[in-house]
Amino acid sequence: MALRRRLEDRLRRVLHAFNFREVQTPTFEELELFEKKAGAGVRDEIYEFKDKSGRELCLRPELTLPVMRFYFGSQLKVEPKPLRLFYFGPCYRYDRPQAGRYREFWQVGVELVGDASPEAHAELLWLALQVFEASGLSKIVLRVGHLAILRSLIESMLGVLPTDQGPLMRLIDKKDLEGIKAHLAGRTDAKRVEEFLSFFELGDLEAAKKAFPGSPRTQEAYDQLARVMARLDGFGADATKLRFDPTIARGLEYYTGLVFELDCPDLGAEKQLLGGGEYDLSAVFDATPEPTVGFALGFDRTLVALEKTGKLPEVRDRVDVLVAALSEKGTPAAQRIANALRELDLRVELDLSGRGPKRALQRGSAVKAKCAVLLGEREIDRGVAALKNLDTGEQVEVPTSEVAARLQPWVVAN
Ligand code: AMP
């Protein structure tokens, strides 16, 4: 937990710096909402149950829908736009567990509500990069695509109309090349399929534009992407971490425009750490459309990536001070001193067991204390405390009223 909290702190700091506000919603939701969003088949993928009144509920498989339910049903809706919201919480999916894929896992995510301009997209992508920078994970690739480009590619190259693209989009989302070939066999000329699959290898926007200029709508999407990339450059984004990927499908129909995914290439099959894009969930809530851009990051998987790449944050679990009463007589002073040090926000282990100095210092080393305050009869009789720096071995005696001031530099040094 110390490790998880440390990563969480790092991520929170970035989210606050970008002025995102935290929202929290219940762990369970109405099943119907997820069915409206993702279709009836979603039941197979989530934990669903009836409560004692027969309501059909589920454990949330993700947090975008709950956050948007909160948004559309609360005063947030009338607040000035854009709204910057973030969440951090557990999600549940009825999946086959494997490395980096769990039935309960945590997501950190953001929703930028009311602005889907190229500038908004660029800020969100920059935030995604900054979040991983702060986490300590530098080996990442952020792939950016656009559904208008993918959908028109599918229509003009493979002859599959937008209304029939659902199953194919899901195969593309899984990068299941064999599945795509099987799905199209007999329907589309094999050469066209090969040509389509070559887009999976493209990483460059200009090359894609040349290979597939597409319709005016496609051109618009290319222009939007180019503008987003230019803005990202303005933030100082590292171009070596960015790729154009026209084959990002994101699986679900509510995504509308620009989409993106971020991977850690070292992770193998479960390498995707973050996914997002522009979406519109207003139809689920019978509300007026609200352009929104968001992303969700897999917190547990990020920890796996940090571990695999040797970049786990250092856990700061050291105790600042061990305060020990060496006998009954030292107890009141030890309690007073512990109170005073804890008031200063120091991490204090208080030992009132009255064991001798040697055992007290052993305890200090065992809990990795930076220093120790020892109060025996000899010290109490003279109104002093014995202080020992457990890192350097330095030992001094000071009046009990000066303990905090004398310890401060020892504690701060580590
Ligand atoms: P998604 O909501 O499916 O786009 O997921 C967003 C991110 O959450 C993914 O990129 C993963 O990093 C993470 N994630 C999704 N499913 C799981 C899972 N079953 N276990 C752990 N992490 C997951």
Residues whose N, C-alpha, C, O or C-beta is under 5 A from the ligand:
A	BS01	AMP	E62 R93 D95 G100 R101 Y102 F105 Q272 L273 L274 G275 A296 L297 G298 R301
